[in-house]
């Protein structure tokens, strides 16, 4: 099998290429320099000449707040760019995997979102653009995977964990939102699942984040979590790894509501819980717990 991966310079695209290569799967990794997804001619030329069996589309405009002032660019990348890829995949009769987000939903209530739920109601420009990308794929192709993820962190790029670790070096008090609930996704773990998927024909919508610990004796927050809980676990794991500068007496983390935090330009969903049970039902191995992912991730980065 041979696959093309877009956004190879990003956190997820980077890990997907590495995972596929480890398994002996031929990959063609591209970023904007090799293939401008907003240019239909460029997309057709690169995918056709690459002679691949599938495209894993990781590239995206992901600056959620900036998108509020740059809707045209955001839509050009996330909607038009995705449609360009879907059109070529249809013409060549090859598989396509599109990476989406929980932001396609309104994010109310406390029940996890089902992957096949069609109650779309994105709250911001970014969410609307990712929904537009989903529809471009589902309305064009039959052989597609749409995989929604949330709260992503990976080795290759900026993310919440790196931000918290860096901010805590210069601040002894942090305020973190505690009323937005979900689960993080480690791109290293996600990449394994995506490669598992792309070699099958088990098409459709999926949700994929790291798993939630349910053991009350785990020594940390269990179940779905808030950004505040996430931060506390990041620092707890950092201390266990020998970084005493993140102990509670050196860095105080205060939970606040989204309204109290009050900085973000784009509205965020309060409920980012994603139901991942469809993975096991279709024979895929779920991702490890997010706590385990944080532990392994901190061993991979310098901080």
ROLO-634351 format. One record per residue: x, y, z of N, C-alpha, C in turn. Coordinates in nm, 3 decimals. Atoms other than C-alpha are relative to their C-alpha. Last residue first. Example, Ala and Ser with C-alpha at 12.3 -4.5 7.8 and 13.67 -1.06 7.14 Angstrom:
BEGIN
      nu      nv      nw     cau     cav     caw      cu      cv      cw
  -0.082  -0.119  -0.006   1.367  -0.106   0.714  -0.077   0.109   0.073
   0.089  -0.119   0.000   1.230  -0.450   0.780   0.090   0.120   0.000
***
This chain:
BEGIN
      nu      nv      nw     cau     cav     caw      cu      cv      cw
   0.067  -0.111  -0.068   1.141   2.099   2.916   0.069   0.033   0.131
  -0.090  -0.069  -0.093   1.278   1.861   2.653  -0.075   0.116   0.062
  -0.032  -0.141   0.027   1.027   1.628   2.494   0.099   0.054   0.102
  -0.045  -0.023   0.137   0.991   1.250   2.465   0.048   0.142  -0.026
  -0.128   0.068   0.015   0.967   1.155   2.834   0.063   0.026  -0.138
  -0.098  -0.078  -0.075   0.696   1.418   2.877   0.139  -0.065  -0.006
  -0.031  -0.121   0.075   0.500   1.245   2.601   0.108   0.082   0.070
  -0.091   0.035   0.109   0.516   0.908   2.773   0.045   0.123  -0.079
  -0.124   0.051  -0.057   0.365   1.045   3.094   0.103  -0.030  -0.108
  -0.073  -0.116  -0.052   0.106   1.250   2.907   0.134  -0.044   0.055
  -0.052  -0.075   0.115   0.000   0.942   2.709   0.082   0.120   0.045
  -0.117   0.074   0.048  -0.033   0.734   3.025   0.064   0.073  -0.117
  -0.102  -0.018  -0.103  -0.265   0.999   3.166   0.130  -0.071  -0.040
  -0.067  -0.128   0.023  -0.455   1.010   2.836   0.107   0.025   0.105
   0.055  -0.109  -0.082  -0.532   0.642   2.864   0.078   0.129  -0.023
  -0.026   0.013  -0.143  -0.420   0.424   2.572  -0.060   0.118   0.078
  -0.124  -0.062  -0.044  -0.592   0.462   2.233   0.020  -0.023   0.149
   0.009  -0.136  -0.051  -0.863   0.215   2.142   0.137   0.055   0.039
  -0.048  -0.010  -0.138  -0.778  -0.094   1.932  -0.006   0.145   0.048
  -0.120  -0.081  -0.018  -0.993  -0.119   1.620   0.037   0.009   0.148
  -0.122   0.079  -0.007  -1.232  -0.409   1.556   0.129   0.079   0.015
  -0.049   0.028   0.135  -1.536  -0.219   1.432   0.138  -0.065  -0.001
   0.106   0.072   0.072  -1.719  -0.235   1.765   0.047  -0.039  -0.140
  -0.006   0.141  -0.039  -1.393  -0.136   1.934  -0.103  -0.084  -0.075
  -0.132   0.053   0.035  -1.374   0.190   1.742   0.008  -0.150   0.029
   0.007   0.054   0.136  -1.748   0.255   1.764   0.133  -0.059  -0.044
   0.032   0.143  -0.004  -1.711   0.293   2.142  -0.005  -0.063  -0.139
  -0.097   0.072   0.083  -1.530   0.627   2.104  -0.031  -0.149  -0.012
   0.026   0.143  -0.017  -1.805   0.859   2.230   0.089  -0.077  -0.098
   0.021   0.075   0.123  -1.657   1.209   2.236  -0.016  -0.149   0.030
  -0.004   0.144  -0.023  -1.686   1.453   2.527  -0.033  -0.073  -0.131
  -0.082   0.061   0.106  -1.614   1.804   2.403   0.015  -0.150   0.023
   0.001   0.146   0.001  -1.895   1.961   2.607   0.075  -0.055  -0.121
  -0.019   0.044  -0.139  -1.835   2.326   2.693   0.010  -0.153   0.005
   0.102   0.091  -0.053  -1.780   2.417   2.328   0.030  -0.037   0.145
  -0.043   0.138  -0.013  -1.561   2.722   2.265  -0.114  -0.087   0.051
   0.072   0.078  -0.100  -1.664   3.064   2.135   0.048  -0.144  -0.002
   0.095   0.100   0.051  -1.396   3.241   1.933  -0.067  -0.074   0.115
   0.088  -0.067   0.096  -1.233   3.562   2.056  -0.106  -0.096  -0.051
   0.015   0.059   0.133  -1.084   3.397   2.364  -0.099   0.076  -0.088
  -0.095  -0.056   0.095  -0.996   3.621   2.659  -0.030  -0.044  -0.144
   0.040  -0.111   0.085  -1.274   3.584   2.915   0.096   0.060  -0.100
  -0.125  -0.004   0.078  -1.119   3.362   3.179  -0.007   0.110  -0.104
  -0.100  -0.067  -0.081  -1.409   3.446   3.409   0.132   0.014  -0.074
   0.037  -0.142  -0.008  -1.662   3.358   3.140   0.103   0.079   0.079
  -0.031  -0.059   0.130  -1.486   3.029   3.065  -0.028   0.150   0.001
   0.098   0.028   0.104  -1.502   2.948   3.433   0.046   0.065  -0.130
   0.091  -0.112   0.026  -1.193   2.947   3.654  -0.102  -0.044  -0.106
   0.106   0.024   0.100  -0.976   2.681   3.820  -0.090   0.122  -0.016
   0.133  -0.037  -0.047  -0.659   2.807   3.995  -0.104  -0.027  -0.109
   0.092   0.005   0.114  -0.321   2.641   3.944  -0.142   0.022   0.051
   0.140   0.013  -0.041  -0.054   2.739   4.197  -0.089   0.005  -0.125
   0.092  -0.045   0.104   0.303   2.673   4.085  -0.144  -0.026   0.046
  -0.072  -0.091   0.089   0.582   2.650   4.341  -0.087   0.055  -0.111
  -0.043  -0.115  -0.080   0.394   2.496   4.636   0.076   0.102  -0.084
   0.113  -0.087  -0.032   0.203   2.270   4.394   0.042   0.123   0.082
   0.075   0.041  -0.119   0.524   2.121   4.254  -0.106   0.103   0.035
   0.143   0.001   0.027   0.621   2.218   3.898  -0.083  -0.049   0.118
   0.045  -0.139   0.019   0.980   2.327   3.969  -0.150   0.008  -0.026
   0.060  -0.053  -0.122   1.038   1.979   4.114  -0.050   0.144  -0.015
   0.001  -0.145   0.017   1.098   1.835   3.767  -0.074   0.066   0.117
  -0.117  -0.064  -0.061   1.199   1.477   3.847   0.007   0.150  -0.014
  -0.113   0.017   0.091   0.968   1.279   3.617   0.125   0.074   0.050
  -0.039   0.142  -0.008   0.717   1.245   3.901   0.121  -0.029  -0.088
  -0.066   0.017  -0.130   0.715   1.626   3.916   0.048  -0.144   0.016
  -0.131  -0.067   0.011   0.638   1.646   3.544   0.079  -0.017   0.129
  -0.089   0.090   0.072   0.360   1.388   3.585   0.140   0.060  -0.015
  -0.021   0.117  -0.085   0.194   1.599   3.852   0.098  -0.096  -0.065
  -0.098  -0.037  -0.102   0.244   1.914   3.641   0.030  -0.118   0.094
  -0.126  -0.030   0.068   0.070   1.761   3.340   0.109   0.030   0.103
  -0.065   0.128   0.029  -0.197   1.611   3.566   0.134   0.019  -0.072
  -0.045   0.059  -0.127  -0.285   1.951   3.714   0.074  -0.131  -0.024
  -0.117  -0.074  -0.046  -0.297   2.104   3.365   0.056  -0.061   0.128
  -0.110   0.034   0.091  -0.536   1.838   3.236   0.130   0.065   0.049
  -0.043   0.134  -0.039  -0.763   1.884   3.537   0.121  -0.044  -0.083
  -0.061  -0.013  -0.133  -0.777   2.258   3.464   0.054  -0.136   0.046
  -0.135  -0.050   0.026  -0.843   2.191   3.094   0.076   0.019   0.131
  -0.004  -0.140   0.044  -1.139   1.987   3.213   0.144   0.036  -0.034
  -0.069  -0.100  -0.082  -1.168   1.609   3.234  -0.016   0.141  -0.058
  -0.025  -0.118   0.082  -1.365   1.305   3.119   0.051   0.112   0.090
   0.108  -0.035   0.090  -1.326   1.006   3.349   0.037   0.117  -0.090
   0.046   0.106   0.088  -1.072   1.002   3.629  -0.116   0.047  -0.086
   0.137  -0.019   0.044  -0.867   1.273   3.799  -0.040  -0.110  -0.099
   0.020  -0.119   0.080  -0.546   1.137   3.945  -0.147   0.008  -0.039
  -0.086  -0.107  -0.050  -0.414   0.880   4.190  -0.013   0.129  -0.077
  -0.107  -0.030   0.097  -0.554   0.588   3.990   0.094   0.111   0.048
  -0.126   0.007  -0.075  -0.752   0.455   4.285   0.120   0.039  -0.087
  -0.001  -0.108  -0.100  -1.084   0.568   4.137   0.128   0.000   0.083
  -0.043   0.052  -0.129  -1.014   0.351   3.833   0.012   0.113   0.101
   0.120   0.010  -0.084  -1.214   0.496   3.542   0.032  -0.053   0.139
  -0.018   0.091  -0.112  -0.921   0.626   3.337  -0.129  -0.002   0.082
   0.015  -0.057  -0.133  -1.037   0.793   3.015   0.023  -0.109   0.106
   0.106   0.054  -0.085  -0.907   0.685   2.676  -0.002   0.068   0.136
  -0.049   0.097  -0.097  -0.703   0.892   2.433  -0.114  -0.040   0.095
  -0.088  -0.071  -0.092  -0.906   1.057   2.162   0.063  -0.108   0.089
  -0.124   0.059  -0.051  -1.070   0.911   1.853   0.076   0.100   0.086
  -0.057  -0.092  -0.098  -1.423   0.961   1.726   0.122  -0.068   0.060
  -0.056   0.052  -0.124  -1.525   0.784   1.407   0.040   0.115   0.093
  -0.036  -0.100  -0.100  -1.739   0.849   1.100   0.051  -0.068   0.127
   0.103  -0.069  -0.077  -1.748   0.606   0.810   0.057   0.102   0.097
   0.018  -0.144   0.018  -1.541   0.344   0.629  -0.106   0.059   0.093
   0.103  -0.026  -0.101  -1.438   0.002   0.750  -0.029   0.150   0.006
   0.111  -0.064   0.071  -1.251  -0.070   0.425  -0.116   0.027   0.095
   0.125   0.075   0.003  -0.921  -0.143   0.596  -0.101   0.071  -0.091
  -0.024   0.123   0.076  -0.558  -0.028   0.545  -0.126  -0.086  -0.008
  -0.011  -0.029   0.142  -0.657   0.327   0.643   0.026  -0.125  -0.084
   0.125  -0.023   0.072  -0.787   0.223   0.982   0.018   0.002  -0.152
   0.083   0.120  -0.012  -0.477   0.070   1.140  -0.125   0.012  -0.087
  -0.062   0.094   0.093  -0.279   0.366   1.001  -0.074  -0.135   0.006
   0.032  -0.044   0.136  -0.522   0.602   1.173   0.060  -0.094  -0.104
   0.138   0.034   0.033  -0.498   0.406   1.498  -0.035   0.036  -0.145
   0.009   0.147   0.005  -0.119   0.421   1.511  -0.141  -0.042  -0.041
  -0.059   0.041   0.127  -0.127   0.791   1.426  -0.006  -0.151  -0.017
   0.101  -0.015   0.104  -0.363   0.855   1.718   0.052  -0.050  -0.135
   0.097   0.108  -0.016  -0.112   0.717   1.967  -0.105   0.003  -0.111
  -0.076   0.125   0.017   0.169   0.943   1.845  -0.094  -0.121   0.008
  -0.011   0.032   0.142  -0.079   1.230   1.803   0.078  -0.129  -0.027
  -0.143   0.002   0.029  -0.168   1.227   2.172   0.018  -0.048  -0.143
  -0.039   0.095   0.103  -0.535   1.322   2.208   0.148   0.014  -0.031
  -0.111  -0.031   0.091  -0.677   1.495   2.516   0.028  -0.113  -0.100
  -0.114   0.089  -0.018  -1.024   1.427   2.664   0.109   0.035  -0.099
  -0.032   0.087   0.114  -1.326   1.653   2.710   0.109  -0.098   0.036
  -0.030   0.139  -0.036  -1.487   1.908   2.941   0.024  -0.085  -0.125
  -0.001   0.062   0.132  -1.490   2.289   2.924   0.054  -0.142   0.020
   0.136   0.038   0.038  -1.591   2.417   3.268  -0.013  -0.045  -0.146
   0.042   0.126  -0.062  -1.250   2.425   3.437  -0.140  -0.044  -0.040
   0.144   0.023   0.014  -1.063   2.694   3.244  -0.038  -0.139   0.052
   0.032   0.091   0.111  -0.711   2.753   3.375  -0.149  -0.032   0.001
   0.144   0.021   0.001  -0.570   3.033   3.591  -0.034  -0.081  -0.125
   0.064   0.016   0.129  -0.198   3.012   3.665  -0.151  -0.014   0.019
   0.145   0.017  -0.009   0.005   3.137   3.961  -0.060  -0.006  -0.140
   0.026   0.093  -0.111   0.383   3.103   4.003  -0.149  -0.020   0.025
   0.115  -0.040  -0.081   0.452   3.246   3.658  -0.020  -0.101   0.114
  -0.008  -0.144  -0.027   0.778   3.243   3.459  -0.117   0.052   0.084
  -0.138  -0.036  -0.030   0.853   2.871   3.434   0.014   0.147   0.039
  -0.028   0.025  -0.142   0.485   2.788   3.463   0.143   0.033   0.039
   0.058  -0.110  -0.077   0.424   2.952   3.125   0.033  -0.016   0.148
  -0.079  -0.122   0.020   0.666   2.710   2.958  -0.052   0.116   0.084
  -0.134   0.020  -0.057   0.514   2.392   3.099   0.085   0.126  -0.009
   0.010   0.000  -0.146   0.163   2.518   3.029   0.136  -0.016   0.066
   0.034  -0.135  -0.046   0.244   2.605   2.666  -0.003   0.007   0.152
  -0.120  -0.083   0.010   0.421   2.277   2.600  -0.026   0.141   0.052
  -0.097   0.046  -0.100   0.121   2.086   2.730   0.126   0.086  -0.002
   0.036  -0.043  -0.136  -0.129   2.297   2.537   0.104  -0.042   0.104
   0.121   0.059  -0.056   0.034   2.252   2.197  -0.018   0.044   0.145
   0.049  -0.062  -0.122   0.302   2.385   1.962  -0.126  -0.072   0.048
   0.082  -0.121   0.009   0.471   2.162   1.707  -0.044   0.052   0.135
  -0.043  -0.090   0.107   0.627   1.822   1.638  -0.092   0.122  -0.011
  -0.140  -0.041  -0.016   0.606   1.622   1.960   0.037   0.112  -0.097
  -0.098   0.086   0.066   0.229   1.596   1.973   0.139   0.060   0.013
  -0.140  -0.032  -0.031  -0.075   1.734   2.151   0.092  -0.102  -0.066
  -0.114   0.074   0.057  -0.436   1.749   2.039   0.134   0.048   0.054
  -0.106  -0.032  -0.097  -0.730   1.864   2.251   0.132  -0.070  -0.037
   0.012  -0.118  -0.086  -0.992   1.692   2.035   0.127   0.016   0.084
  -0.091   0.005  -0.113  -1.035   1.438   1.753  -0.016   0.128   0.082
   0.001  -0.122  -0.083  -1.294   1.363   1.489   0.087  -0.020   0.123
  -0.043   0.028  -0.137  -1.213   1.098   1.229   0.007   0.131   0.078
  -0.002  -0.131  -0.064  -1.396   1.106   0.895   0.026  -0.025   0.148
   0.001   0.000  -0.145  -1.307   0.796   0.695  -0.003   0.146   0.045
  -0.061  -0.105  -0.084  -1.392   0.776   0.327  -0.009  -0.035   0.148
  -0.109   0.063  -0.074  -1.469   0.534   0.046   0.075   0.106   0.082
   0.056   0.114  -0.073  -1.810   0.658  -0.070   0.106  -0.064   0.089
  -0.059   0.134   0.001  -1.695   1.002  -0.176  -0.086  -0.106   0.067
  -0.076   0.028   0.123  -1.826   1.343  -0.277   0.038  -0.146  -0.012
   0.088  -0.019   0.115  -2.102   1.421  -0.025   0.069  -0.031  -0.134
   0.110   0.097  -0.004  -1.910   1.270   0.267  -0.094   0.012  -0.120
  -0.045   0.139   0.011  -1.585   1.451   0.183  -0.119  -0.095  -0.013
  -0.067   0.011   0.130  -1.720   1.800   0.112   0.045  -0.144  -0.024
   0.105   0.014   0.101  -1.955   1.756   0.407   0.058  -0.014  -0.140
   0.066   0.131  -0.017  -1.665   1.693   0.643  -0.102  -0.023  -0.111
  -0.093   0.101   0.051  -1.474   1.992   0.504  -0.060  -0.140   0.009
   0.003  -0.012   0.146  -1.773   2.219   0.559   0.091  -0.101  -0.066
   0.124   0.066   0.042  -1.792   2.086   0.913  -0.013   0.006  -0.152
  -0.029   0.143  -0.010  -1.427   2.185   0.955  -0.124  -0.082  -0.036
  -0.085   0.038   0.113  -1.509   2.533   0.824   0.033  -0.149   0.002
   0.081   0.000   0.122  -1.803   2.574   1.060   0.083  -0.045  -0.120
   0.089   0.115  -0.005  -1.586   2.472   1.356  -0.086  -0.012  -0.125
  -0.081   0.121   0.016  -1.317   2.724   1.259  -0.089  -0.125  -0.004
  -0.039   0.010   0.140  -1.569   3.004   1.214   0.079  -0.128  -0.027
  -0.097  -0.098   0.048  -1.722   2.949   1.556   0.038  -0.027  -0.145
   0.010  -0.129  -0.069  -2.002   2.781   1.747   0.089   0.108  -0.059
  -0.129  -0.057  -0.041  -2.058   2.477   1.526  -0.015   0.143   0.052
   0.030  -0.139  -0.035  -2.415   2.339   1.525   0.128   0.068   0.048
  -0.110  -0.095   0.011  -2.421   1.989   1.377  -0.046   0.141   0.038
   0.048  -0.125  -0.059  -2.686   1.752   1.504   0.111   0.104   0.002
   0.003  -0.103   0.104  -2.579   1.478   1.260  -0.054   0.134   0.052
   0.096  -0.107  -0.028  -2.472   1.221   1.519   0.009   0.109  -0.108
   0.097  -0.007   0.109  -2.280   0.932   1.360  -0.110   0.103   0.024
  -0.064  -0.035   0.128  -1.973   0.981   1.580  -0.097   0.014  -0.117
  -0.011   0.120   0.081  -2.188   0.992   1.896   0.061   0.037  -0.136
   0.054  -0.008   0.135  -2.120   1.295   2.115   0.024  -0.131  -0.075
  -0.101   0.005   0.108  -2.060   1.218   2.481  -0.067   0.000  -0.137
  -0.012   0.130   0.065  -2.350   1.324   2.707   0.109   0.004  -0.108
  -0.107   0.078  -0.061  -2.293   1.627   2.930   0.018  -0.137  -0.063
   0.034   0.123  -0.070  -2.502   1.900   2.772   0.122  -0.071   0.056
   0.083  -0.017  -0.119  -2.389   2.158   2.514  -0.027  -0.136   0.063
  -0.073   0.020  -0.124  -2.097   2.143   2.273  -0.080   0.029   0.126
   0.021  -0.120  -0.081  -2.251   2.297   1.965   0.069  -0.012   0.135
   0.119   0.004  -0.084  -2.105   2.024   1.744  -0.009   0.127   0.085
   0.114   0.001   0.093  -1.861   2.065   1.452  -0.132  -0.004   0.077
   0.054  -0.135   0.017  -1.606   2.170   1.717  -0.114   0.006  -0.103
   0.125  -0.009  -0.076  -1.558   1.802   1.807  -0.067   0.136  -0.019
  -0.004  -0.051  -0.136  -1.297   1.801   1.532  -0.136  -0.004   0.067
   0.090  -0.108  -0.039  -1.202   1.668   1.190   0.006   0.024   0.151
  -0.010  -0.021  -0.144  -0.926   1.462   1.030  -0.084   0.121   0.038
   0.005  -0.143  -0.036  -1.026   1.347   0.683   0.000   0.013   0.151
   0.024  -0.018  -0.143  -0.928   1.004   0.551   0.010   0.148   0.032
  -0.039  -0.126  -0.062  -0.962   0.941   0.179  -0.034  -0.004   0.148
   0.054  -0.032  -0.132  -0.963   0.614  -0.015   0.044   0.139   0.046
  -0.084   0.038  -0.114  -0.892   0.590  -0.387  -0.063   0.048   0.130
   0.062   0.111  -0.074  -1.117   0.586  -0.695   0.093  -0.052   0.110
  -0.097   0.110   0.002  -0.884   0.811  -0.901  -0.053  -0.126   0.069
  -0.042   0.023   0.139  -1.161   1.058  -0.986   0.092  -0.121  -0.012
   0.114   0.058   0.071  -1.312   1.027  -0.640   0.040  -0.038  -0.143
   0.015   0.137  -0.051  -0.976   1.083  -0.471  -0.116  -0.071  -0.070
  -0.103   0.080   0.064  -0.923   1.385  -0.699  -0.009  -0.146   0.047
   0.030   0.012   0.143  -1.255   1.539  -0.599   0.101  -0.090  -0.071
   0.108   0.099   0.016  -1.194   1.466  -0.230  -0.032  -0.022  -0.147
  -0.057   0.133  -0.023  -0.859   1.649  -0.242  -0.106  -0.107  -0.024
  -0.095   0.027   0.108  -1.009   1.961  -0.398   0.058  -0.141   0.011
   0.080   0.038   0.118  -1.302   1.943  -0.155   0.091  -0.031  -0.119
   0.047   0.137  -0.023  -1.058   1.945   0.138  -0.080  -0.051  -0.119
  -0.116   0.089   0.011  -0.885   2.254   0.003  -0.038  -0.145   0.016
  -0.038   0.013   0.142  -1.217   2.429  -0.055   0.117  -0.096  -0.019
   0.112   0.047   0.082  -1.345   2.359   0.297   0.044  -0.024  -0.144
   0.070   0.112  -0.062  -1.052   2.375   0.540  -0.117  -0.055  -0.083
  -0.084   0.115  -0.035  -0.809   2.586   0.337  -0.085  -0.120   0.042
  -0.072   0.039   0.121  -1.039   2.830   0.158   0.085  -0.125   0.026
   0.088   0.080   0.085  -1.267   2.833   0.458   0.069  -0.048  -0.127
   0.032   0.122  -0.074  -0.990   2.953   0.691  -0.086  -0.094  -0.086
  -0.117   0.087   0.009  -0.867   3.207   0.435  -0.028  -0.136   0.066
  -0.020   0.034   0.142  -1.212   3.361   0.396   0.116  -0.098  -0.016
   0.093   0.105   0.042  -1.288   3.344   0.768   0.024  -0.044  -0.144
  -0.056   0.048   0.127  -0.980   3.540   0.869  -0.086  -0.113  -0.057
  -0.032  -0.117   0.082  -1.101   3.757   1.157   0.052  -0.039  -0.140
   0.113  -0.092  -0.011  -1.279   3.478   1.345   0.022   0.124  -0.086
   0.097   0.030   0.105  -1.015   3.236   1.215  -0.119   0.095   0.003
  -0.035  -0.079   0.119  -0.755   3.404   1.436  -0.100  -0.021  -0.112
   0.036  -0.140  -0.024  -0.932   3.260   1.742   0.028   0.087  -0.123
   0.143  -0.016  -0.028  -0.931   2.900   1.617  -0.039   0.146   0.021
  -0.006  -0.114  -0.092  -0.588   2.895   1.453  -0.142   0.045   0.031
   0.042   0.037  -0.135  -0.628   2.546   1.303   0.006   0.113   0.102
  -0.013  -0.129  -0.068  -0.615   2.595   0.925  -0.056  -0.023   0.140
   0.118  -0.081  -0.031  -0.576   2.236   0.815   0.041   0.137   0.052
  -0.023  -0.144   0.012  -0.342   1.965   0.686  -0.129   0.077   0.029
  -0.024  -0.059  -0.133  -0.412   1.614   0.820   0.015   0.152  -0.005
   0.000  -0.147   0.007  -0.565   1.460   0.506   0.007   0.061   0.140
   0.034  -0.035  -0.139  -0.472   1.093   0.489   0.019   0.151   0.011
  -0.048  -0.129  -0.049  -0.487   1.011   0.117  -0.046   0.017   0.144
   0.082  -0.072  -0.098  -0.518   0.656  -0.014   0.066   0.133   0.035
   0.126   0.072  -0.020  -0.396   0.412  -0.278  -0.094   0.073   0.095
   0.030   0.054  -0.132  -0.114   0.633  -0.407  -0.136  -0.069   0.003
   0.045   0.138   0.020   0.032   0.696  -0.753  -0.027  -0.070   0.133
  -0.052   0.076  -0.114   0.223   1.009  -0.647  -0.043  -0.146  -0.005
  -0.137   0.042   0.027   0.169   1.155  -0.995   0.059  -0.084   0.114
  -0.003   0.090   0.115  -0.207   1.164  -0.946   0.140  -0.056  -0.025
   0.060   0.128  -0.041  -0.187   1.309  -0.595   0.006  -0.101  -0.115
  -0.082   0.068  -0.101   0.061   1.579  -0.698  -0.058  -0.136   0.037
  -0.131   0.040   0.053  -0.106   1.682  -1.025   0.077  -0.084   0.102
   0.019   0.107   0.099  -0.463   1.685  -0.894   0.135  -0.053  -0.050
   0.048   0.120  -0.069  -0.373   1.884  -0.584  -0.012  -0.117  -0.098
  -0.114   0.052  -0.076  -0.168   2.139  -0.780  -0.038  -0.132   0.067
  -0.093   0.057   0.098  -0.453   2.188  -1.027   0.120  -0.064   0.068
   0.054   0.126   0.051  -0.706   2.234  -0.747   0.096  -0.068  -0.098
  -0.019  -0.005   0.145  -0.496   2.502  -0.574  -0.039  -0.135  -0.059
   0.101  -0.094   0.051  -0.624   2.540  -0.218   0.008   0.017  -0.151
   0.130   0.065   0.010  -0.437   2.221  -0.121  -0.110   0.094  -0.052
   0.090  -0.100  -0.055  -0.103   2.380  -0.207  -0.142  -0.053  -0.016
   0.136   0.004   0.053   0.110   2.071  -0.265  -0.087   0.101   0.073
   0.012   0.105   0.101   0.488   2.042  -0.225  -0.139  -0.004  -0.065
  -0.104  -0.017   0.101   0.557   2.369  -0.044  -0.014  -0.102  -0.114
   0.040  -0.102   0.099   0.221   2.356   0.134   0.104   0.019  -0.110
   0.049  -0.119  -0.069   0.304   2.026   0.303  -0.023   0.105  -0.109
  -0.002  -0.131   0.065   0.349   1.679   0.160  -0.047   0.109   0.096
   0.039  -0.107  -0.092   0.443   1.336   0.289   0.011   0.135  -0.068
  -0.040  -0.125   0.063   0.440   1.053   0.035  -0.050   0.110   0.092
   0.071  -0.125  -0.023   0.431   0.724   0.218   0.057   0.112  -0.085
  -0.059  -0.113   0.072   0.519   0.361   0.148  -0.083   0.126   0.022
   0.096  -0.057   0.095   0.396   0.125   0.417   0.064   0.121  -0.066
  -0.038   0.034   0.135   0.677  -0.073   0.577  -0.098   0.048  -0.105
   0.070   0.122   0.041   0.517  -0.072   0.917   0.033  -0.041  -0.143
  -0.043   0.107  -0.091   0.764   0.179   1.062  -0.060  -0.134  -0.041
  -0.132   0.045   0.042   0.701   0.396   0.755   0.052  -0.115   0.087
   0.016   0.078   0.123   0.331   0.414   0.836   0.135  -0.056  -0.046
   0.066   0.126  -0.034   0.402   0.523   1.193  -0.014  -0.089  -0.122
  -0.095   0.084  -0.074   0.655   0.788   1.086  -0.060  -0.137   0.032
  -0.104   0.045   0.092   0.420   0.929   0.822   0.098  -0.093   0.070
   0.062   0.098   0.090   0.132   0.940   1.068   0.104  -0.055  -0.097
   0.007   0.130  -0.067   0.351   1.108   1.332  -0.063  -0.107  -0.089
  -0.135   0.047  -0.031   0.451   1.400   1.109  -0.003  -0.141   0.059
  -0.055   0.048   0.127   0.097   1.443   0.980   0.138  -0.060   0.017
   0.059   0.128   0.037  -0.028   1.466   1.339   0.059  -0.057  -0.129
  -0.012   0.102  -0.105   0.198   1.736   1.481  -0.048  -0.137  -0.047
   0.079  -0.018  -0.121   0.232   1.939   1.163   0.015  -0.116   0.097
  -0.078  -0.079  -0.095   0.511   1.935   0.905  -0.073   0.022   0.132
  -0.106   0.083  -0.059   0.349   1.646   0.716   0.086   0.077   0.099
  -0.035  -0.063  -0.128   0.032   1.849   0.662   0.112  -0.073   0.071
  -0.012  -0.146   0.005  -0.096   1.613   0.393   0.036   0.054   0.138
   0.039  -0.066  -0.125  -0.022   1.240   0.395   0.020   0.150  -0.015
  -0.046  -0.138  -0.003  -0.015   1.039   0.072  -0.054   0.065   0.125
   0.092  -0.106  -0.041  -0.047   0.662   0.103   0.067   0.137  -0.008
  -0.073  -0.128   0.009   0.108   0.357  -0.066  -0.098   0.112   0.033
   0.084  -0.120   0.000   0.000   0.000   0.000   0.087   0.125   0.000
***
